[in-house]
């Protein structure tokens, strides 16, 4: 049995479907804050990894776990070693942890201290572990849904700074491979798209996918920060803007890991935009 935490999120939703389609017995874990619409045969368990008792109950009987930390858990919560001990006691032997590329490129940032703690705890554990380090997500541009729908406008900072963001579906496919297949233990994969793309270029791709013009409006850093503080801790928002505005060479580099593991190129933003275009209509 495979347990997927964050099962209603951008990565978790695709991962649950991929595992179910592959015939795996899947338990989808979420905090219950979003509607749960799961494939047939998938069990839902409500839990928060900040509640170790609830986590133990959610992980009971599982051999593998997809571990995601979000929201408050990005900056606080039980010690990473305690979380891993809890799931190991429940029977889990294989863990795939969704980390972040910034954990190594911005390792001195307070916003990544918690993520690094989990990576280090995994390395020190007896678990069979794999770490996925994606860059930015294509799905971050879902923040444009309302302005696109209401004003045919796309607001974003740093309009001409390019980063090789990644399709959450590709992250899910990598997680599914590491959860189901041998040969990934002790591996750390950096996950990017096939090429750097700027917000302005993303706006053009989304415009093409929708078949109508969209106006790009460049935000100041202060304006972007104000928007981001509505749904993430300030330290996380600040280091995210640092990456978006002043990326390092490593953060702009395309990784071969998706193609090497999945045997196909990473998905482009244009492909992703065509797939999700109905959400913006």
Short mmCIF file of the C-alpha atoms (twelve columns), coordinates in Angstrom:
data_MODEL
# 
_entry.id   MODEL 
# 
loop_
_atom_site.group_PDB 
_atom_site.id 
_atom_site.type_symbol 
_atom_site.label_atom_id 
_atom_site.label_alt_id 
_atom_site.label_comp_id 
_atom_site.label_asym_id 
_atom_site.label_seq_id 
_atom_site.Cartn_x 
_atom_site.Cartn_y 
_atom_site.Cartn_z 
_atom_site.pdbx_PDB_model_num 
ATOM 1   C CA . UNK A 1   0.000   0.000  0.000   1 
ATOM 2   C CA . UNK A 2   1.192   3.493  -0.872  1 
ATOM 3   C CA . UNK A 3   0.209   6.560  1.157   1 
ATOM 4   C CA . UNK A 4   0.191   9.953  -0.562  1 
ATOM 5   C CA . UNK A 5   0.223   13.034 1.650   1 
ATOM 6   C CA . UNK A 6   -0.922  16.321 0.123   1 
ATOM 7   C CA . UNK A 7   -3.198  14.188 -2.036  1 
ATOM 8   C CA . UNK A 8   -5.471  17.051 -3.149  1 
ATOM 9   C CA . UNK A 9   -2.623  19.352 -4.243  1 
ATOM 10  C CA . UNK A 10  -1.071  19.994 -7.638  1 
ATOM 11  C CA . UNK A 11  1.339   17.058 -7.418  1 
ATOM 12  C CA . UNK A 12  -0.707  14.780 -5.171  1 
ATOM 13  C CA . UNK A 13  -3.789  14.756 -7.384  1 
ATOM 14  C CA . UNK A 14  -1.799  13.525 -10.390 1 
ATOM 15  C CA . UNK A 15  0.228   11.102 -8.288  1 
ATOM 16  C CA . UNK A 16  -2.845  9.430  -6.790  1 
ATOM 17  C CA . UNK A 17  -4.289  8.961  -10.282 1 
ATOM 18  C CA . UNK A 18  -1.032  7.555  -11.697 1 
ATOM 19  C CA . UNK A 19  -0.683  5.061  -8.859  1 
ATOM 20  C CA . UNK A 20  -4.332  4.005  -9.046  1 
ATOM 21  C CA . UNK A 21  -4.097  3.577  -12.835 1 
ATOM 22  C CA . UNK A 22  -1.057  1.349  -12.267 1 
ATOM 23  C CA . UNK A 23  -3.118  -0.927 -10.013 1 
ATOM 24  C CA . UNK A 24  -1.565  0.126  -6.712  1 
ATOM 25  C CA . UNK A 25  -3.552  0.200  -3.481  1 
ATOM 26  C CA . UNK A 26  -3.519  3.895  -2.589  1 
ATOM 27  C CA . UNK A 27  -4.438  5.870  0.507   1 
ATOM 28  C CA . UNK A 28  -4.867  9.585  -0.181  1 
ATOM 29  C CA . UNK A 29  -4.124  11.784 2.833   1 
ATOM 30  C CA . UNK A 30  -5.189  15.412 3.138   1 
ATOM 31  C CA . UNK A 31  -6.127  17.882 5.859   1 
ATOM 32  C CA . UNK A 32  -9.677  17.944 4.556   1 
ATOM 33  C CA . UNK A 33  -9.535  21.604 3.520   1 
ATOM 34  C CA . UNK A 34  -10.372 20.892 -0.135  1 
ATOM 35  C CA . UNK A 35  -13.092 18.732 -1.696  1 
ATOM 36  C CA . UNK A 36  -11.898 15.170 -2.190  1 
ATOM 37  C CA . UNK A 37  -12.597 13.612 -5.587  1 
ATOM 38  C CA . UNK A 38  -10.590 10.426 -5.866  1 
ATOM 39  C CA . UNK A 39  -10.319 7.605  -8.413  1 
ATOM 40  C CA . UNK A 40  -12.357 4.513  -7.727  1 
ATOM 41  C CA . UNK A 41  -10.789 2.252  -5.119  1 
ATOM 42  C CA . UNK A 42  -8.647  4.966  -3.497  1 
ATOM 43  C CA . UNK A 43  -9.187  5.401  0.243   1 
ATOM 44  C CA . UNK A 44  -9.142  8.866  1.817   1 
ATOM 45  C CA . UNK A 45  -7.747  9.464  5.302   1 
ATOM 46  C CA . UNK A 46  -7.789  12.898 6.896   1 
ATOM 47  C CA . UNK A 47  -4.589  13.836 8.720   1 
ATOM 48  C CA . UNK A 48  -1.934  16.519 9.132   1 
ATOM 49  C CA . UNK A 49  1.731   15.588 9.421   1 
ATOM 50  C CA . UNK A 50  1.924   18.077 12.293  1 
ATOM 51  C CA . UNK A 51  -0.252  15.643 14.303  1 
ATOM 52  C CA . UNK A 52  1.921   12.581 14.792  1 
ATOM 53  C CA . UNK A 53  -0.917  10.461 16.166  1 
ATOM 54  C CA . UNK A 54  -3.075  11.228 13.147  1 
ATOM 55  C CA . UNK A 55  -0.131  10.642 10.816  1 
ATOM 56  C CA . UNK A 56  0.531   7.233  12.374  1 
ATOM 57  C CA . UNK A 57  -3.088  6.253  11.810  1 
ATOM 58  C CA . UNK A 58  -3.010  7.500  8.218   1 
ATOM 59  C CA . UNK A 59  0.204   5.598  7.433   1 
ATOM 60  C CA . UNK A 60  -0.803  2.345  9.157   1 
ATOM 61  C CA . UNK A 61  -0.284  -0.630 6.900   1 
ATOM 62  C CA . UNK A 62  1.632   1.240  4.203   1 
ATOM 63  C CA . UNK A 63  4.957   0.143  2.780   1 
ATOM 64  C CA . UNK A 64  5.672   3.386  0.893   1 
ATOM 65  C CA . UNK A 65  4.947   7.057  1.499   1 
ATOM 66  C CA . UNK A 66  4.997   10.236 -0.571  1 
ATOM 67  C CA . UNK A 67  5.890   12.960 1.916   1 
ATOM 68  C CA . UNK A 68  4.948   16.582 1.326   1 
ATOM 69  C CA . UNK A 69  5.233   19.514 3.723   1 
ATOM 70  C CA . UNK A 70  3.175   22.620 3.002   1 
ATOM 71  C CA . UNK A 71  1.803   25.715 4.707   1 
ATOM 72  C CA . UNK A 72  2.807   26.054 8.372   1 
ATOM 73  C CA . UNK A 73  4.771   22.799 8.156   1 
ATOM 74  C CA . UNK A 74  7.301   24.564 5.930   1 
ATOM 75  C CA . UNK A 75  8.531   26.552 8.923   1 
ATOM 76  C CA . UNK A 76  7.366   24.684 12.052  1 
ATOM 77  C CA . UNK A 77  6.037   21.398 13.378  1 
ATOM 78  C CA . UNK A 78  7.386   18.163 14.871  1 
ATOM 79  C CA . UNK A 79  11.051  17.420 14.300  1 
ATOM 80  C CA . UNK A 80  11.669  15.729 10.964  1 
ATOM 81  C CA . UNK A 81  13.238  12.736 12.725  1 
ATOM 82  C CA . UNK A 82  10.055  12.295 14.765  1 
ATOM 83  C CA . UNK A 83  7.912   12.350 11.629  1 
ATOM 84  C CA . UNK A 84  10.086  9.685  10.007  1 
ATOM 85  C CA . UNK A 85  10.147  7.545  13.158  1 
ATOM 86  C CA . UNK A 86  6.357   7.751  13.284  1 
ATOM 87  C CA . UNK A 87  5.829   6.511  9.733   1 
ATOM 88  C CA . UNK A 88  8.524   3.849  10.096  1 
ATOM 89  C CA . UNK A 89  6.753   2.518  13.195  1 
ATOM 90  C CA . UNK A 90  3.564   2.342  11.121  1 
ATOM 91  C CA . UNK A 91  5.317   0.017  8.659   1 
ATOM 92  C CA . UNK A 92  6.627   2.406  6.000   1 
ATOM 93  C CA . UNK A 93  9.978   1.417  4.523   1 
ATOM 94  C CA . UNK A 94  10.168  3.585  1.381   1 
ATOM 95  C CA . UNK A 95  9.785   7.394  1.435   1 
ATOM 96  C CA . UNK A 96  9.773   9.798  -1.503  1 
ATOM 97  C CA . UNK A 97  10.166  13.341 -0.187  1 
ATOM 98  C CA . UNK A 98  9.180   16.401 -2.193  1 
ATOM 99  C CA . UNK A 99  11.922  18.889 -1.361  1 
ATOM 100 C CA . UNK A 100 12.935  21.962 -3.383  1 
ATOM 101 C CA . UNK A 101 15.868  22.958 -5.538  1 
ATOM 102 C CA . UNK A 102 16.195  26.018 -3.326  1 
ATOM 103 C CA . UNK A 103 17.164  23.802 -0.413  1 
ATOM 104 C CA . UNK A 104 20.620  23.537 -1.997  1 
ATOM 105 C CA . UNK A 105 20.814  26.708 -4.089  1 
ATOM 106 C CA . UNK A 106 19.569  28.836 -1.161  1 
ATOM 107 C CA . UNK A 107 20.647  26.628 1.704   1 
ATOM 108 C CA . UNK A 108 21.365  29.573 4.000   1 
ATOM 109 C CA . UNK A 109 17.796  30.876 3.764   1 
ATOM 110 C CA . UNK A 110 15.540  30.453 6.797   1 
ATOM 111 C CA . UNK A 111 12.740  29.552 4.407   1 
ATOM 112 C CA . UNK A 112 14.490  26.274 3.539   1 
ATOM 113 C CA . UNK A 113 15.686  25.257 7.001   1 
ATOM 114 C CA . UNK A 114 12.746  22.913 7.530   1 
ATOM 115 C CA . UNK A 115 13.115  21.316 4.100   1 
ATOM 116 C CA . UNK A 116 16.796  20.692 4.715   1 
ATOM 117 C CA . UNK A 117 15.986  19.212 8.116   1 
ATOM 118 C CA . UNK A 118 13.831  16.569 6.411   1 
ATOM 119 C CA . UNK A 119 16.499  15.797 3.810   1 
ATOM 120 C CA . UNK A 120 19.110  15.363 6.526   1 
ATOM 121 C CA . UNK A 121 16.802  13.230 8.669   1 
ATOM 122 C CA . UNK A 122 16.113  10.939 5.730   1 
ATOM 123 C CA . UNK A 123 19.819  10.541 5.005   1 
ATOM 124 C CA . UNK A 124 20.406  9.589  8.643   1 
ATOM 125 C CA . UNK A 125 17.502  7.129  8.761   1 
ATOM 126 C CA . UNK A 126 17.256  3.445  7.924   1 
ATOM 127 C CA . UNK A 127 14.491  4.152  5.417   1 
ATOM 128 C CA . UNK A 128 14.787  3.621  1.675   1 
ATOM 129 C CA . UNK A 129 14.469  7.212  0.509   1 
ATOM 130 C CA . UNK A 130 14.401  9.338  -2.634  1 
ATOM 131 C CA . UNK A 131 14.440  13.138 -2.705  1 
ATOM 132 C CA . UNK A 132 12.812  15.174 -5.476  1 
ATOM 133 C CA . UNK A 133 14.037  18.775 -5.813  1 
ATOM 134 C CA . UNK A 134 11.857  20.690 -8.282  1 
ATOM 135 C CA . UNK A 135 12.326  24.289 -9.249  1 
ATOM 136 C CA . UNK A 136 9.264   26.500 -9.714  1 
ATOM 137 C CA . UNK A 137 5.946   24.885 -10.660 1 
ATOM 138 C CA . UNK A 138 3.986   25.718 -13.818 1 
ATOM 139 C CA . UNK A 139 0.942   25.517 -11.557 1 
ATOM 140 C CA . UNK A 140 2.093   28.671 -9.754  1 
ATOM 141 C CA . UNK A 141 0.575   30.499 -12.712 1 
ATOM 142 C CA . UNK A 142 -2.876  29.323 -11.613 1 
ATOM 143 C CA . UNK A 143 -2.648  32.536 -9.564  1 
ATOM 144 C CA . UNK A 144 -3.467  34.234 -12.874 1 
ATOM 145 C CA . UNK A 145 -6.888  32.572 -13.215 1 
ATOM 146 C CA . UNK A 146 -8.921  35.393 -11.682 1 
ATOM 147 C CA . UNK A 147 -7.231  38.307 -13.501 1 
ATOM 148 C CA . UNK A 148 -7.384  36.373 -16.773 1 
ATOM 149 C CA . UNK A 149 -11.068 35.622 -16.345 1 
ATOM 150 C CA . UNK A 150 -12.058 39.083 -15.161 1 
ATOM 151 C CA . UNK A 151 -9.671  41.375 -17.016 1 
ATOM 152 C CA . UNK A 152 -7.801  39.351 -19.658 1 
ATOM 153 C CA . UNK A 153 -4.654  40.425 -17.822 1 
ATOM 154 C CA . UNK A 154 -1.640  38.628 -16.309 1 
ATOM 155 C CA . UNK A 155 0.145   40.270 -13.343 1 
ATOM 156 C CA . UNK A 156 3.615   39.025 -12.384 1 
ATOM 157 C CA . UNK A 157 6.970   40.357 -11.163 1 
ATOM 158 C CA . UNK A 158 10.309  40.048 -12.975 1 
ATOM 159 C CA . UNK A 159 8.693   39.692 -16.398 1 
ATOM 160 C CA . UNK A 160 11.902  39.034 -18.316 1 
ATOM 161 C CA . UNK A 161 13.723  36.707 -15.910 1 
ATOM 162 C CA . UNK A 162 13.696  33.126 -17.187 1 
ATOM 163 C CA . UNK A 163 13.616  29.949 -15.083 1 
ATOM 164 C CA . UNK A 164 13.140  26.298 -16.144 1 
ATOM 165 C CA . UNK A 165 9.925   25.744 -14.167 1 
ATOM 166 C CA . UNK A 166 8.388   22.258 -14.186 1 
ATOM 167 C CA . UNK A 167 5.030   20.595 -14.812 1 
ATOM 168 C CA . UNK A 168 3.589   19.166 -11.545 1 
ATOM 169 C CA . UNK A 169 2.500   16.193 -13.640 1 
ATOM 170 C CA . UNK A 170 6.159   15.428 -14.344 1 
ATOM 171 C CA . UNK A 171 6.917   15.635 -10.624 1 
ATOM 172 C CA . UNK A 172 4.085   13.186 -9.978  1 
ATOM 173 C CA . UNK A 173 5.424   10.817 -12.634 1 
ATOM 174 C CA . UNK A 174 8.880   10.911 -11.034 1 
ATOM 175 C CA . UNK A 175 7.359   10.255 -7.611  1 
ATOM 176 C CA . UNK A 176 5.358   7.328  -8.969  1 
ATOM 177 C CA . UNK A 177 8.483   5.800  -10.461 1 
ATOM 178 C CA . UNK A 178 10.436  6.147  -7.212  1 
ATOM 179 C CA . UNK A 179 7.547   4.757  -5.139  1 
ATOM 180 C CA . UNK A 180 6.910   1.753  -7.379  1 
ATOM 181 C CA . UNK A 181 10.318  0.831  -8.818  1 
ATOM 182 C CA . UNK A 182 13.597  -0.306 -7.352  1 
ATOM 183 C CA . UNK A 183 16.803  1.556  -8.162  1 
ATOM 184 C CA . UNK A 184 15.899  4.976  -6.774  1 
ATOM 185 C CA . UNK A 185 17.021  4.521  -3.172  1 
ATOM 186 C CA . UNK A 186 19.433  7.221  -2.031  1 
ATOM 187 C CA . UNK A 187 18.885  9.248  -5.207  1 
ATOM 188 C CA . UNK A 188 18.327  13.009 -5.318  1 
ATOM 189 C CA . UNK A 189 16.670  14.228 -8.513  1 
ATOM 190 C CA . UNK A 190 16.559  17.855 -9.654  1 
ATOM 191 C CA . UNK A 191 13.360  18.461 -11.606 1 
ATOM 192 C CA . UNK A 192 13.014  21.228 -14.189 1 
ATOM 193 C CA . UNK A 193 11.197  21.915 -17.411 1 
ATOM 194 C CA . UNK A 194 12.917  21.573 -20.801 1 
ATOM 195 C CA . UNK A 195 14.044  25.223 -21.043 1 
ATOM 196 C CA . UNK A 196 14.018  28.493 -19.098 1 
ATOM 197 C CA . UNK A 197 10.883  30.560 -19.674 1 
ATOM 198 C CA . UNK A 198 10.058  34.089 -18.510 1 
ATOM 199 C CA . UNK A 199 6.689   35.204 -17.079 1 
ATOM 200 C CA . UNK A 200 6.163   37.303 -20.190 1 
ATOM 201 C CA . UNK A 201 6.764   34.223 -22.373 1 
ATOM 202 C CA . UNK A 202 4.402   32.194 -20.190 1 
ATOM 203 C CA . UNK A 203 1.753   34.857 -20.731 1 
ATOM 204 C CA . UNK A 204 2.201   34.554 -24.503 1 
ATOM 205 C CA . UNK A 205 1.941   30.754 -24.316 1 
ATOM 206 C CA . UNK A 206 -1.216  30.967 -22.228 1 
ATOM 207 C CA . UNK A 207 -2.654  33.520 -24.642 1 
ATOM 208 C CA . UNK A 208 -2.002  31.109 -27.519 1 
ATOM 209 C CA . UNK A 209 -3.591  28.235 -25.599 1 
ATOM 210 C CA . UNK A 210 -6.710  30.316 -24.976 1 
ATOM 211 C CA . UNK A 211 -6.779  31.729 -28.489 1 
ATOM 212 C CA . UNK A 212 -7.128  35.325 -27.337 1 
ATOM 213 C CA . UNK A 213 -4.809  38.209 -26.392 1 
ATOM 214 C CA . UNK A 214 -3.840  38.730 -22.769 1 
ATOM 215 C CA . UNK A 215 -2.188  41.862 -21.395 1 
ATOM 216 C CA . UNK A 216 0.949   41.387 -19.268 1 
ATOM 217 C CA . UNK A 217 1.322   43.710 -16.276 1 
ATOM 218 C CA . UNK A 218 4.656   43.653 -14.454 1 
ATOM 219 C CA . UNK A 219 4.339   43.893 -10.675 1 
ATOM 220 C CA . UNK A 220 6.881   45.404 -8.327  1 
ATOM 221 C CA . UNK A 221 8.454   43.088 -5.777  1 
ATOM 222 C CA . UNK A 222 6.388   44.766 -3.028  1 
ATOM 223 C CA . UNK A 223 3.153   44.176 -4.911  1 
ATOM 224 C CA . UNK A 224 4.047   40.536 -5.543  1 
ATOM 225 C CA . UNK A 225 4.975   40.017 -1.889  1 
ATOM 226 C CA . UNK A 226 1.650   41.423 -0.747  1 
ATOM 227 C CA . UNK A 227 -0.173  38.928 -2.972  1 
ATOM 228 C CA . UNK A 228 1.933   35.965 -1.849  1 
ATOM 229 C CA . UNK A 229 1.484   36.658 1.866   1 
ATOM 230 C CA . UNK A 230 -2.167  35.706 1.482   1 
ATOM 231 C CA . UNK A 231 -1.224  32.025 1.175   1 
ATOM 232 C CA . UNK A 232 2.366   31.454 2.368   1 
ATOM 233 C CA . UNK A 233 4.632   32.389 5.315   1 
ATOM 234 C CA . UNK A 234 6.653   35.577 4.838   1 
ATOM 235 C CA . UNK A 235 10.040  33.829 4.919   1 
ATOM 236 C CA . UNK A 236 8.913   31.463 2.152   1 
ATOM 237 C CA . UNK A 237 7.505   34.339 0.085   1 
ATOM 238 C CA . UNK A 238 10.708  36.369 0.440   1 
ATOM 239 C CA . UNK A 239 13.050  33.590 -0.685  1 
ATOM 240 C CA . UNK A 240 10.667  32.691 -3.532  1 
ATOM 241 C CA . UNK A 241 10.903  36.260 -4.799  1 
ATOM 242 C CA . UNK A 242 14.691  36.139 -4.444  1 
ATOM 243 C CA . UNK A 243 14.749  33.150 -6.800  1 
ATOM 244 C CA . UNK A 244 12.287  34.696 -9.240  1 
ATOM 245 C CA . UNK A 245 14.128  38.003 -9.397  1 
ATOM 246 C CA . UNK A 246 17.797  37.093 -8.984  1 
ATOM 247 C CA . UNK A 247 18.226  33.398 -9.827  1 
ATOM 248 C CA . UNK A 248 21.605  31.739 -9.512  1 
ATOM 249 C CA . UNK A 249 23.238  29.968 -12.442 1 
ATOM 250 C CA . UNK A 250 22.204  26.618 -10.933 1 
ATOM 251 C CA . UNK A 251 18.576  27.752 -10.706 1 
ATOM 252 C CA . UNK A 252 18.584  28.621 -14.413 1 
ATOM 253 C CA . UNK A 253 20.146  25.328 -15.485 1 
ATOM 254 C CA . UNK A 254 18.003  22.627 -17.124 1 
ATOM 255 C CA . UNK A 255 18.258  19.221 -15.420 1 
ATOM 256 C CA . UNK A 256 18.293  15.952 -17.420 1 
ATOM 257 C CA . UNK A 257 16.791  13.893 -14.581 1 
ATOM 258 C CA . UNK A 258 13.184  13.759 -15.820 1 
ATOM 259 C CA . UNK A 259 14.176  12.546 -19.268 1 
ATOM 260 C CA . UNK A 260 16.733  10.121 -17.831 1 
ATOM 261 C CA . UNK A 261 14.232  8.471  -15.469 1 
ATOM 262 C CA . UNK A 262 11.001  8.695  -17.481 1 
ATOM 263 C CA . UNK A 263 12.523  8.159  -20.933 1 
ATOM 264 C CA . UNK A 264 10.829  11.234 -22.395 1 
ATOM 265 C CA . UNK A 265 11.487  14.980 -22.375 1 
ATOM 266 C CA . UNK A 266 10.090  17.159 -19.618 1 
ATOM 267 C CA . UNK A 267 6.790   18.846 -20.482 1 
ATOM 268 C CA . UNK A 268 6.969   22.403 -21.835 1 
ATOM 269 C CA . UNK A 269 4.921   25.280 -20.451 1 
ATOM 270 C CA . UNK A 270 3.092   25.589 -23.776 1 
ATOM 271 C CA . UNK A 271 2.005   21.927 -23.546 1 
ATOM 272 C CA . UNK A 272 0.887   22.405 -19.948 1 
ATOM 273 C CA . UNK A 273 -1.017  25.595 -20.831 1 
ATOM 274 C CA . UNK A 274 -2.944  23.803 -23.575 1 
ATOM 275 C CA . UNK A 275 -3.844  21.016 -21.145 1 
ATOM 276 C CA . UNK A 276 -5.127  23.324 -18.387 1 
ATOM 277 C CA . UNK A 277 -6.569  26.127 -20.554 1 
ATOM 278 C CA . UNK A 278 -10.179 25.371 -19.472 1 
ATOM 279 C CA . UNK A 279 -9.303  26.453 -15.921 1 
ATOM 280 C CA . UNK A 280 -8.638  29.988 -17.197 1 
ATOM 281 C CA . UNK A 281 -11.840 30.358 -19.221 1 
# 
